[in-house]
């Protein structure tokens, strides 16, 4: 593996490490907002 390949893989890894948590938080935030917006169920 050449030096350029190592640099490109490092940059790709850095971008993935920054982008993935943001994407996951957006996906999980959409799911939790849907659960919060539902009225409570008092059918006991």
Secondary structure, DSSP 8 states (H G I E B T S, - for coil): --HHHHHHHHHHHHHHHHHHHHHHHHHHHHHHHHHHHS------
